[in-house]
């Protein structure tokens, strides 16, 4: 089972509590001949990760006749996702909302979001979690360029302003 990675001050408190709980003294480790005492400690460090995104909003240009003829409009700049993790990780994304289903929305808006990483082909981004990237431990940060495209059509895309939302999830990779 994948466990979501934690972050923030609450985690630091939890780690400190775990360290205190597992600090153990082994009285049987004393040697009366040498007056030595051995103390053993156990520290548990859970998988930790942080995800940063730039930009914080998804900016698409206003669609033009040339975009309609091409059949799509691309996001102005890719979303840069930076993962910091002390273990192997997996990054997931999904669309949120009724305007991002696999067919045109009920208001005649853009029907779906397409995504790609690097130079791969564009794929549908649905409301199910889709793994978009994975990697090894990367304390210094591993960068993923997440590019988005919205298909357009002269016959099915009505004029208007549409909200397209995306959620990201960072998880530790299964051992």
N, CA, C and O atoms as a DFTB+ gen file, in Angstrom:
700 C
 N C O
     1  1       0.835      -1.176       0.000
     2  2       0.000       0.000       0.000
     3  2       0.878       1.236       0.000
     4  3       1.827       1.316       0.780
     5  1       0.585       2.190      -0.848
     6  2       1.362       3.426      -0.895
     7  2       0.942       4.326       0.244
     8  3      -0.244       4.431       0.559
     9  1       1.901       4.968       0.854
    10  2       1.621       5.895       1.937
    11  2       1.957       7.293       1.472
    12  3       3.043       7.523       0.939
    13  1       1.023       8.256       1.669
    14  2       1.349       9.622       1.282
    15  2       2.482      10.158       2.141
    16  3       2.586       9.826       3.321
    17  1       3.328      10.983       1.550
    18  2       4.427      11.576       2.287
    19  2       3.917      12.729       3.119
    20  3       3.001      13.437       2.703
    21  1       4.507      12.932       4.311
    22  2       4.097      13.996       5.208
    23  2       5.087      15.128       5.145
    24  3       6.209      14.965       4.665
    25  1       4.665      16.281       5.633
    26  2       5.560      17.418       5.664
    27  2       5.116      18.376       6.747
    28  3       4.027      18.240       7.305
    29  1       5.967      19.348       7.041
    30  2       5.598      20.433       7.918
    31  2       6.050      20.263       9.340
    32  3       6.678      19.259       9.675
    33  1       5.734      21.262      10.220
    34  2       6.164      21.253      11.610
    35  2       5.581      20.086      12.393
    36  3       6.222      19.579      13.313
    37  1       4.367      19.650      12.040
    38  2       3.767      18.527      12.753
    39  2       4.632      17.290      12.605
    40  3       4.733      16.491      13.536
    41  1       5.253      17.121      11.457
    42  2       6.115      15.972      11.235
    43  2       7.344      16.036      12.129
    44  3       7.745      15.020      12.698
    45  1       7.944      17.202      12.262
    46  2       9.113      17.346      13.120
    47  2       8.770      16.966      14.551
    48  3       9.568      16.308      15.218
    49  1       7.589      17.369      15.040
    50  2       7.150      17.009      16.382
    51  2       6.956      15.506      16.504
    52  3       7.329      14.903      17.510
    53  1       6.364      14.900      15.462
    54  2       6.135      13.458      15.483
    55  2       7.458      12.701      15.498
    56  3       7.600      11.727      16.237
    57  1       8.428      13.132      14.697
    58  2       9.733      12.476      14.673
    59  2      10.412      12.621      16.030
    60  3      11.007      11.663      16.523
    61  1      10.333      13.808      16.644
    62  2      10.929      14.010      17.968
    63  2      10.282      13.091      18.986
    64  3      10.971      12.527      19.836
    65  1       8.955      12.930      18.912
    66  2       8.256      12.044      19.835
    67  2       8.696      10.603      19.628
    68  3       8.884       9.866      20.596
    69  1       8.859      10.197      18.384
    70  2       9.298       8.829      18.092
    71  2      10.703       8.605      18.645
    72  3      10.986       7.553      19.219
    73  1      11.576       9.587      18.474
    74  2      12.939       9.461      18.989
    75  2      12.916       9.306      20.497
    76  3      13.641       8.472      21.038
    77  1      12.094      10.097      21.193
    78  2      12.013      10.004      22.652
    79  2      11.487       8.650      23.091
    80  3      11.980       8.081      24.065
    81  1      10.485       8.123      22.382
    82  2       9.887       6.853      22.755
    83  2      10.883       5.707      22.606
    84  3      10.883       4.779      23.416
    85  1      11.721       5.761      21.590
    86  2      12.621       4.659      21.321
    87  2      13.997       4.798      21.969
    88  3      14.874       3.968      21.730
    89  1      14.200       5.824      22.777
    90  2      15.434       5.940      23.527
    91  2      15.352       4.921      24.655
    92  3      14.496       5.046      25.530
    93  1      16.212       3.928      24.655
    94  2      16.115       2.827      25.621
    95  2      17.452       2.622      26.310
    96  3      18.515       2.720      25.697
    97  1      17.370       2.342      27.573
    98  2      18.571       2.031      28.342
    99  2      18.596       0.536      28.588
   100  3      17.596      -0.053      28.997
   101  1      19.732      -0.067      28.339
   102  2      19.890      -1.500      28.529
   103  2      20.727      -1.719      29.780
   104  3      21.957      -1.719      29.730
   105  1      20.036      -1.907      30.910
   106  2      20.728      -2.069      32.193
   107  2      21.572      -3.342      32.206
   108  3      22.568      -3.402      32.927
   109  1      21.210      -4.333      31.446
   110  2      21.978      -5.572      31.423
   111  2      23.313      -5.383      30.712
   112  3      24.156      -6.279      30.733
   113  1      23.515      -4.230      30.084
   114  2      24.740      -3.994      29.344
   115  2      25.864      -3.478      30.242
   116  3      26.960      -3.211      29.750
   117  1      25.617      -3.333      31.545
   118  2      26.674      -2.860      32.434
   119  2      27.632      -3.992      32.740
   120  3      27.237      -5.155      32.820
   121  1      28.850      -3.652      32.903
   122  2      29.882      -4.627      33.252
   123  2      30.500      -4.148      34.560
   124  3      31.200      -3.136      34.591
   125  1      30.239      -4.876      35.628
   126  2      30.681      -4.425      36.953
   127  2      32.204      -4.369      37.069
   128  3      32.722      -3.695      37.960
   129  1      32.919      -5.050      36.207
   130  2      34.373      -5.032      36.281
   131  2      34.964      -3.772      35.657
   132  3      36.053      -3.350      36.045
   133  1      34.269      -3.163      34.698
   134  2      34.848      -2.000      34.015
   135  2      34.054      -0.726      34.246
   136  3      34.438       0.334      33.754
   137  1      32.973      -0.807      34.973
   138  2      32.112       0.355      35.229
   139  2      31.740       1.079      33.941
   140  3      31.835       2.303      33.854
   141  1      31.316       0.313      32.949
   142  2      30.865       0.880      31.692
   143  2      29.357       0.702      31.577
   144  3      28.787      -0.255      32.101
   145  1      28.742       1.613      30.902
   146  2      27.312       1.540      30.645
   147  2      27.105       1.768      29.153
   148  3      27.588       2.751      28.591
   149  1      26.393       0.863      28.528
   150  2      26.116       1.002      27.097
   151  2      24.663       1.428      26.929
   152  3      23.757       0.806      27.485
   153  1      24.449       2.478      26.169
   154  2      23.101       2.963      25.885
   155  2      22.851       2.768      24.408
   156  3      23.651       3.198      23.577
   157  1      21.743       2.120      24.073
   158  2      21.373       1.907      22.683
   159  2      20.152       2.751      22.365
   160  3      19.201       2.811      23.144
   161  1      20.190       3.394      21.222
   162  2      19.043       4.189      20.791
   163  2      18.573       3.697      19.431
   164  3      19.345       3.141      18.649
   165  1      17.324       3.908      19.176
   166  2      16.762       3.561      17.876
   167  2      16.004       4.785      17.379
   168  3      15.151       5.321      18.086
   169  1      16.309       5.217      16.191
   170  2      15.641       6.371      15.600
   171  2      14.928       5.901      14.347
   172  3      15.517       5.229      13.500
   173  1      13.672       6.254      14.236
   174  2      12.890       5.912      13.055
   175  2      12.698       7.177      12.229
   176  3      12.181       8.180      12.721
   177  1      13.116       7.120      10.978
   178  2      12.921       8.237      10.055
   179  2      11.965       7.745       8.965
   180  3      12.345       6.921       8.134
   181  1      10.733       8.244       8.967
   182  2       9.772       7.794       7.958
   183  2      10.089       8.409       6.598
   184  3      10.875       9.353       6.517
   185  1       9.483       7.881       5.518
   186  2       9.647       8.514       4.210
   187  2       9.095       9.940       4.273
   188  3       7.962      10.156       4.704
   189  1       9.890      10.888       3.848
   190  2       9.487      12.299       3.873
   191  2       9.604      12.881       2.478
   192  3      10.490      12.505       1.711
   193  1       8.718      13.788       2.157
   194  2       8.791      14.421       0.853
   195  2       8.097      15.759       0.834
   196  3       7.239      16.055       1.666
   197  1       8.491      16.561      -0.139
   198  2       7.884      17.877      -0.338
   199  2       7.744      18.095      -1.839
   200  3       8.643      17.759      -2.610
   201  1       6.617      18.656      -2.245
   202  2       6.356      18.943      -3.649
   203  2       6.161      20.442      -3.804
   204  3       5.346      21.046      -3.106
   205  1       6.915      21.041      -4.725
   206  2       6.796      22.465      -5.028
   207  2       6.339      22.608      -6.475
   208  3       6.768      21.851      -7.346
   209  1       5.461      23.591      -6.728
   210  2       4.993      23.837      -8.091
   211  2       5.239      25.292      -8.476
   212  3       5.109      26.203      -7.659
   213  1       5.594      25.482      -9.736
   214  2       5.758      26.818     -10.295
   215  2       5.268      26.763     -11.740
   216  3       5.719      25.856     -12.439
   217  1       4.434      27.589     -12.249
   218  2       3.680      28.605     -11.525
   219  2       2.542      27.971     -10.746
   220  3       2.209      26.804     -10.952
   221  1       1.951      28.747      -9.850
   222  2       0.853      28.236      -9.028
   223  2      -0.469      28.182      -9.769
   224  3      -1.402      27.521      -9.315
   225  1      -0.567      28.862     -10.896
   226  2      -1.808      28.835     -11.674
   227  2      -1.511      28.346     -13.086
   228  3      -0.378      28.420     -13.563
   229  1      -2.542      27.849     -13.735
   230  2      -2.418      27.337     -15.098
   231  2      -2.841      28.442     -16.056
   232  3      -4.011      28.824     -16.074
   233  1      -1.914      28.960     -16.847
   234  2      -2.211      30.058     -17.753
   235  2      -2.226      29.577     -19.194
   236  3      -1.221      29.100     -19.721
   237  1      -3.386      29.715     -19.817
   238  2      -3.529      29.411     -21.233
   239  2      -3.785      30.722     -21.964
   240  3      -4.441      31.608     -21.415
   241  1      -3.289      30.866     -23.176
   242  2      -3.603      32.075     -23.938
   243  2      -5.072      32.043     -24.367
   244  3      -5.703      30.987     -24.362
   245  1      -5.600      33.192     -24.731
   246  2      -6.950      33.242     -25.307
   247  2      -6.882      32.511     -26.649
   248  3      -6.011      32.773     -27.478
   249  1      -7.819      31.598     -26.835
   250  2      -7.813      30.801     -28.074
   251  2      -8.054      31.692     -29.288
   252  3      -8.890      32.596     -29.260
   253  1      -7.316      31.422     -30.337
   254  2      -7.431      32.171     -31.590
   255  2      -8.000      31.261     -32.679
   256  3      -8.180      30.063     -32.461
   257  1      -8.280      31.832     -33.846
   258  2      -8.742      31.041     -34.990
   259  2      -7.680      30.022     -35.384
   260  3      -8.012      28.906     -35.783
   261  1      -6.414      30.391     -35.277
   262  2      -5.333      29.452     -35.604
   263  2      -5.327      28.266     -34.627
   264  3      -5.069      27.132     -35.030
   265  1      -5.612      28.529     -33.349
   266  2      -5.695      27.430     -32.365
   267  2      -6.862      26.513     -32.697
   268  3      -6.742      25.291     -32.622
   269  1      -7.991      27.109     -33.065
   270  2      -9.159      26.293     -33.423
   271  2      -8.839      25.433     -34.640
   272  3      -9.215      24.262     -34.686
   273  1      -8.152      26.000     -35.617
   274  2      -7.784      25.244     -36.815
   275  2      -6.800      24.125     -36.468
   276  3      -6.880      23.030     -37.025
   277  1      -5.872      24.401     -35.545
   278  2      -4.906      23.380     -35.128
   279  2      -5.576      22.300     -34.284
   280  3      -5.114      21.159     -34.248
   281  1      -6.680      22.667     -33.597
   282  2      -7.408      21.685     -32.789
   283  2      -7.001      21.663     -31.330
   284  3      -7.442      20.789     -30.583
   285  1      -6.170      22.605     -30.905
   286  2      -5.754      22.627     -29.500
   287  2      -5.110      23.965     -29.168
   288  3      -4.755      24.751     -30.047
   289  1      -4.973      24.191     -27.863
   290  2      -4.207      25.325     -27.357
   291  2      -3.310      24.783     -26.238
   292  3      -3.759      24.030     -25.374
   293  1      -2.040      25.182     -26.274
   294  2      -1.087      24.736     -25.256
   295  2      -0.966      25.771     -24.145
   296  3      -1.122      26.971     -24.369
   297  1      -0.687      25.283     -22.950
   298  2      -0.436      26.169     -21.831
   299  2       0.786      27.020     -22.155
   300  3       1.713      26.549     -22.813
   301  1       0.793      28.285     -21.692
   302  2       1.883      29.207     -22.015
   303  2       3.226      28.665     -21.533
   304  3       4.173      28.593     -22.316
   305  1       3.325      28.292     -20.292
   306  2       4.548      27.732     -19.709
   307  2       4.216      26.409     -19.038
   308  3       3.125      26.266     -18.486
   309  1       5.112      25.447     -19.066
   310  2       4.828      24.196     -18.361
   311  2       4.821      24.431     -16.850
   312  3       5.426      25.379     -16.349
   313  1       4.131      23.556     -16.148
   314  2       4.183      23.572     -14.691
   315  2       5.466      22.853     -14.304
   316  3       5.697      21.719     -14.726
   317  1       6.298      23.503     -13.507
   318  2       7.512      22.864     -13.015
   319  2       7.208      22.290     -11.640
   320  3       6.876      23.025     -10.710
   321  1       7.322      20.990     -11.521
   322  2       7.093      20.295     -10.261
   323  2       8.460      19.865      -9.734
   324  3       9.212      19.189     -10.436
   325  1       8.782      20.252      -8.505
   326  2      10.062      19.877      -7.899
   327  2       9.793      18.988      -6.702
   328  3       9.076      19.368      -5.776
   329  1      10.379      17.797      -6.732
   330  2      10.193      16.810      -5.662
   331  2      11.461      16.758      -4.816
   332  3      12.566      16.629      -5.343
   333  1      11.291      16.859      -3.499
   334  2      12.366      16.638      -2.531
   335  2      11.921      15.423      -1.719
   336  3      10.830      15.432      -1.149
   337  1      12.743      14.386      -1.657
   338  2      12.327      13.166      -0.967
   339  2      13.539      12.418      -0.424
   340  3      14.607      12.416      -1.035
   341  1      13.359      11.785       0.727
   342  2      14.433      10.984       1.301
   343  2      14.295       9.507       0.924
   344  3      15.017       8.662       1.452
   345  1      13.374       9.197       0.017
   346  2      13.187       7.815      -0.437
   347  2      12.686       7.849      -1.884
   348  3      12.412       8.915      -2.434
   349  1      12.573       6.674      -2.482
   350  2      12.006       6.592      -3.829
   351  2      10.591       7.158      -3.792
   352  3       9.899       7.031      -2.782
   353  1      10.156       7.783      -4.887
   354  2       8.871       8.481      -4.894
   355  2       8.133       8.272      -6.198
   356  3       8.715       7.887      -7.212
   357  1       6.822       8.538      -6.149
   358  2       5.956       8.518      -7.322
   359  2       5.084       9.765      -7.273
   360  3       4.576      10.135      -6.214
   361  1       4.913      10.413      -8.424
   362  2       4.124      11.631      -8.526
   363  2       2.895      11.348      -9.386
   364  3       3.010      10.802     -10.483
   365  1       1.722      11.721      -8.883
   366  2       0.454      11.475      -9.555
   367  2      -0.252      12.792      -9.831
   368  3      -0.018      13.784      -9.141
   369  1      -1.120      12.802     -10.844
   370  2      -1.952      13.966     -11.150
   371  2      -3.325      13.471     -11.587
   372  3      -3.477      12.348     -12.068
   373  1      -4.323      14.342     -11.407
   374  2      -5.667      14.058     -11.911
   375  2      -6.388      15.377     -12.140
   376  3      -6.075      16.393     -11.519
   377  1      -7.359      15.338     -13.044
   378  2      -8.183      16.516     -13.280
   379  2      -9.331      16.499     -12.273
   380  3      -9.728      15.446     -11.774
   381  1      -9.851      17.687     -11.989
   382  2     -10.942      17.813     -11.030
   383  2     -12.010      18.691     -11.666
   384  3     -11.696      19.755     -12.202
   385  1     -13.252      18.267     -11.614
   386  2     -14.341      19.095     -12.116
   387  2     -15.007      18.510     -13.334
   388  3     -14.441      17.649     -14.009
   389  1     -16.218      18.976     -13.621
   390  2     -16.996      18.404     -14.714
   391  2     -16.576      18.893     -16.092
   392  3     -17.010      18.326     -17.095
   393  1     -15.737      19.938     -16.172
   394  2     -15.292      20.410     -17.485
   395  2     -14.063      19.665     -17.992
   396  3     -13.537      20.014     -19.049
   397  1     -13.596      18.660     -17.280
   398  2     -12.372      17.968     -17.685
   399  2     -12.608      16.475     -17.887
   400  3     -11.702      15.669     -17.678
   401  1     -13.799      16.111     -18.285
   402  2     -14.086      14.709     -18.567
   403  2     -13.560      14.351     -19.953
   404  3     -13.063      15.221     -20.668
   405  1     -13.664      13.102     -20.333
   406  2     -13.075      12.637     -21.599
   407  2     -13.839      13.114     -22.828
   408  3     -13.327      13.003     -23.942
   409  1     -15.047      13.641     -22.657
   410  2     -15.819      14.176     -23.782
   411  2     -16.134      15.636     -23.486
   412  3     -15.994      16.077     -22.345
   413  1     -16.564      16.400     -24.508
   414  2     -16.841      17.812     -24.246
   415  2     -17.777      17.999     -23.067
   416  3     -18.709      17.223     -22.858
   417  1     -17.505      19.051     -22.298
   418  2     -18.281      19.333     -21.096
   419  2     -19.736      19.663     -21.406
   420  3     -20.088      19.912     -22.559
   421  1     -20.574      19.667     -20.386
   422  2     -22.000      19.893     -20.591
   423  2     -22.307      21.301     -21.109
   424  3     -23.380      21.528     -21.667
   425  1     -21.393      22.233     -20.937
   426  2     -21.616      23.608     -21.401
   427  2     -20.965      23.841     -22.763
   428  3     -20.914      24.977     -23.235
   429  1     -20.471      22.787     -23.395
   430  2     -19.850      22.935     -24.700
   431  2     -18.430      23.467     -24.631
   432  3     -17.907      23.970     -25.625
   433  1     -17.796      23.361     -23.461
   434  2     -16.442      23.862     -23.279
   435  2     -15.405      22.835     -23.661
   436  3     -15.730      21.775     -24.197
   437  1     -14.152      23.152     -23.384
   438  2     -13.100      22.177     -23.663
   439  2     -13.420      20.898     -22.911
   440  3     -13.725      20.929     -21.719
   441  1     -13.351      19.800     -23.594
   442  2     -13.805      18.554     -23.006
   443  2     -12.802      17.839     -22.135
   444  3     -13.187      16.990     -21.330
   445  1     -11.525      18.154     -22.270
   446  2     -10.541      17.366     -21.521
   447  2      -9.221      18.104     -21.472
   448  3      -8.993      19.081     -22.186
   449  1      -8.374      17.609     -20.616
   450  2      -6.997      18.089     -20.542
   451  2      -6.091      16.996     -21.064
   452  3      -6.325      15.815     -20.808
   453  1      -5.068      17.377     -21.786
   454  2      -4.035      16.438     -22.223
   455  2      -2.746      16.837     -21.519
   456  3      -2.511      18.020     -21.272
   457  1      -1.918      15.863     -21.198
   458  2      -0.667      16.137     -20.492
   459  2       0.473      15.357     -21.113
   460  3       0.270      14.371     -21.821
   461  1       1.690      15.832     -20.826
   462  2       2.881      15.071     -21.198
   463  2       4.051      15.541     -20.338
   464  3       4.065      16.654     -19.813
   465  1       5.013      14.662     -20.218
   466  2       6.284      14.928     -19.545
   467  2       7.362      14.756     -20.608
   468  3       7.307      13.815     -21.399
   469  1       8.322      15.638     -20.633
   470  2       9.408      15.601     -21.616
   471  2       8.830      15.619     -23.019
   472  3       7.948      16.430     -23.300
   473  1       9.291      14.760     -23.902
   474  2       8.826      14.779     -25.284
   475  2       7.885      13.620     -25.611
   476  3       7.712      13.262     -26.776
   477  1       7.281      13.039     -24.578
   478  2       6.332      11.964     -24.807
   479  2       5.081      12.500     -25.494
   480  3       4.846      13.708     -25.522
   481  1       4.290      11.600     -26.043
   482  2       3.022      11.992     -26.671
   483  2       2.043      12.475     -25.592
   484  3       2.120      12.045     -24.442
   485  1       1.129      13.367     -25.970
   486  2       0.109      13.824     -25.036
   487  2      -0.865      12.692     -24.733
   488  3      -1.195      11.895     -25.612
   489  1      -1.327      12.626     -23.473
   490  2      -2.297      11.631     -23.018
   491  2      -3.430      12.337     -22.292
   492  3      -3.253      13.447     -21.789
   493  1      -4.599      11.696     -22.235
   494  2      -5.733      12.256     -21.495
   495  2      -5.426      12.282     -20.004
   496  3      -4.884      11.321     -19.458
   497  1      -5.772      13.382     -19.351
   498  2      -5.703      13.479     -17.899
   499  2      -7.133      13.356     -17.403
   500  3      -7.949      14.247     -17.640
   501  1      -7.444      12.278     -16.727
   502  2      -8.813      12.007     -16.276
   503  2      -8.940      12.330     -14.790
   504  3      -8.016      12.864     -14.178
   505  1     -10.101      11.999     -14.221
   506  2     -10.305      12.232     -12.797
   507  2      -9.768      11.078     -11.940
   508  3      -9.975      11.062     -10.727
   509  1      -9.092      10.131     -12.554
   510  2      -8.415       9.048     -11.810
   511  2      -6.951       9.424     -11.649
   512  3      -6.364      10.033     -12.544
   513  1      -6.355       9.067     -10.514
   514  2      -4.933       9.362     -10.291
   515  2      -4.101       8.657     -11.350
   516  3      -4.237       7.450     -11.554
   517  1      -3.243       9.409     -12.020
   518  2      -2.362       8.894     -13.065
   519  2      -0.920       9.169     -12.653
   520  3      -0.565      10.306     -12.341
   521  1      -0.090       8.126     -12.652
   522  2       1.320       8.341     -12.315
   523  2       1.988       9.061     -13.480
   524  3       1.986       8.576     -14.612
   525  1       2.561      10.231     -13.182
   526  2       3.197      11.017     -14.244
   527  2       4.715      10.970     -14.168
   528  3       5.389      11.260     -15.157
   529  1       5.267      10.609     -13.009
   530  2       6.722      10.542     -12.863
   531  2       7.066       9.753     -11.613
   532  3       6.237       9.579     -10.720
   533  1       8.299       9.282     -11.564
   534  2       8.814       8.596     -10.370
   535  2      10.322       8.787     -10.341
   536  3      10.933       9.151     -11.345
   537  1      10.911       8.539      -9.186
   538  2      12.349       8.718      -9.077
   539  2      12.895       8.187      -7.771
   540  3      12.171       7.646      -6.935
   541  1      14.186       8.356      -7.626
   542  2      14.890       7.915      -6.425
   543  2      14.982       9.062      -5.423
   544  3      14.536      10.177      -5.694
   545  1      15.555       8.779      -4.284
   546  2      15.776       9.785      -3.252
   547  2      16.445      11.013      -3.864
   548  3      17.391      10.888      -4.642
   549  1      15.952      12.198      -3.511
   550  2      16.475      13.418      -4.128
   551  2      16.328      14.596      -3.166
   552  3      15.423      15.417      -3.315
   553  1      17.202      14.675      -2.204
   554  2      17.135      15.755      -1.216
   555  2      17.313      17.118      -1.883
   556  3      16.691      18.095      -1.466
   557  1      18.157      17.193      -2.915
   558  2      18.410      18.463      -3.595
   559  2      17.264      18.846      -4.529
   560  3      17.181      19.996      -4.961
   561  1      16.387      17.905      -4.844
   562  2      15.237      18.183      -5.698
   563  2      15.367      17.575      -7.081
   564  3      16.420      17.640      -7.714
   565  1      14.287      16.990      -7.529
   566  2      14.183      16.436      -8.875
   567  2      13.069      17.202      -9.585
   568  3      11.962      17.313      -9.060
   569  1      13.352      17.725     -10.767
   570  2      12.408      18.582     -11.474
   571  2      11.682      17.820     -12.580
   572  3      12.289      17.063     -13.338
   573  1      10.369      18.038     -12.654
   574  2       9.518      17.441     -13.677
   575  2       8.804      18.586     -14.391
   576  3       8.187      19.427     -13.737
   577  1       8.879      18.630     -15.719
   578  2       8.167      19.633     -16.514
   579  2       6.857      19.014     -16.990
   580  3       6.865      18.100     -17.815
   581  1       5.733      19.507     -16.474
   582  2       4.395      18.975     -16.741
   583  2       3.712      19.914     -17.734
   584  3       3.333      21.028     -17.372
   585  1       3.551      19.472     -18.987
   586  2       2.953      20.314     -20.033
   587  2       1.488      19.925     -20.246
   588  3       1.124      18.750     -20.188
   589  1       0.665      20.938     -20.493
   590  2      -0.773      20.717     -20.664
   591  2      -1.254      21.276     -21.997
   592  3      -0.711      22.248     -22.524
   593  1      -2.279      20.637     -22.519
   594  2      -2.893      21.035     -23.786
   595  2      -4.406      20.837     -23.647
   596  3      -4.857      19.879     -23.019
   597  1      -5.181      21.743     -24.235
   598  2      -6.636      21.617     -24.249
   599  2      -7.088      21.491     -25.704
   600  3      -6.863      22.399     -26.504
   601  1      -7.728      20.361     -26.051
   602  2      -8.256      20.215     -27.410
   603  2      -9.406      21.200     -27.648
   604  3     -10.208      21.452     -26.749
   605  1      -9.482      21.755     -28.863
   606  2     -10.535      22.697     -29.249
   607  2     -11.153      22.237     -30.560
   608  3     -10.524      21.527     -31.345
   609  1     -12.393      22.652     -30.784
   610  2     -13.066      22.311     -32.034
   611  2     -14.008      23.449     -32.423
   612  3     -14.673      24.036     -31.569
   613  1     -14.056      23.751     -33.710
   614  2     -14.984      24.778     -34.198
   615  2     -16.424      24.395     -33.883
   616  3     -17.248      25.268     -33.609
   617  1     -16.737      23.111     -33.918
   618  2     -18.135      22.684     -33.779
   619  2     -18.548      22.361     -32.341
   620  3     -19.734      22.445     -32.023
   621  1     -17.613      21.995     -31.468
   622  2     -18.031      21.579     -30.121
   623  2     -17.567      22.503     -29.002
   624  3     -18.058      22.371     -27.881
   625  1     -16.654      23.423     -29.249
   626  2     -16.161      24.297     -28.192
   627  2     -16.887      25.639     -28.257
   628  3     -16.656      26.439     -29.163
   629  1     -17.766      25.871     -27.284
   630  2     -18.513      27.133     -27.231
   631  2     -17.639      28.234     -26.638
   632  3     -16.770      27.946     -25.814
   633  1     -17.849      29.484     -27.037
   634  2     -17.110      30.584     -26.428
   635  2     -17.413      30.635     -24.936
   636  3     -18.514      30.284     -24.512
   637  1     -16.462      31.062     -24.155
   638  2     -16.680      31.186     -22.717
   639  2     -15.385      31.100     -21.950
   640  3     -14.304      30.941     -22.517
   641  1     -15.523      31.207     -20.655
   642  2     -14.384      31.086     -19.744
   643  2     -14.568      29.785     -18.973
   644  3     -15.634      29.545     -18.406
   645  1     -13.540      28.948     -18.948
   646  2     -13.651      27.632     -18.344
   647  2     -12.592      27.439     -17.274
   648  3     -11.461      27.909     -17.401
   649  1     -12.974      26.751     -16.235
   650  2     -12.048      26.455     -15.140
   651  2     -11.596      25.007     -15.272
   652  3     -12.418      24.092     -15.301
   653  1     -10.302      24.810     -15.350
   654  2      -9.720      23.476     -15.452
   655  2      -8.795      23.305     -14.249
   656  3      -7.828      24.053     -14.101
   657  1      -9.077      22.345     -13.403
   658  2      -8.306      22.176     -12.170
   659  2      -7.563      20.845     -12.165
   660  3      -8.030      19.845     -12.710
   661  1      -6.391      20.865     -11.531
   662  2      -5.548      19.670     -11.432
   663  2      -5.105      19.498      -9.985
   664  3      -4.800      20.475      -9.301
   665  1      -5.073      18.261      -9.528
   666  2      -4.529      17.931      -8.214
   667  2      -3.289      17.069      -8.424
   668  3      -3.227      16.272      -9.360
   669  1      -2.300      17.236      -7.539
   670  2      -1.072      16.441      -7.563
   671  2      -0.966      15.685      -6.253
   672  3      -1.439      16.152      -5.217
   673  1      -0.343      14.513      -6.302
   674  2      -0.132      13.711      -5.096
   675  2       1.269      13.115      -5.168
   676  3       1.652      12.529      -6.181
   677  1       2.027      13.268      -4.088
   678  2       3.374      12.698      -3.977
   679  2       3.333      11.559      -2.977
   680  3       2.898      11.746      -1.841
   681  1       3.778      10.389      -3.384
   682  2       3.765       9.205      -2.512
   683  2       5.131       8.557      -2.509
   684  3       5.902       8.679      -3.460
   685  1       5.414       7.861      -1.415
   686  2       6.659       7.067      -1.389
   687  2       6.418       5.826      -2.232
   688  3       5.315       5.279      -2.241
   689  1       7.445       5.384      -2.939
   690  2       7.331       4.190      -3.786
   691  2       7.291       2.956      -2.914
   692  3       7.924       2.915      -1.859
   693  1       6.556       1.955      -3.344
   694  2       6.570       0.698      -2.585
   695  2       7.972       0.101      -2.593
   696  3       8.683       0.145      -3.597
   697  1       8.352      -0.458      -1.442
   698  2       9.690      -1.020      -1.267
   699  2      10.031      -1.992      -2.296
   700  3      11.128      -2.550      -2.279
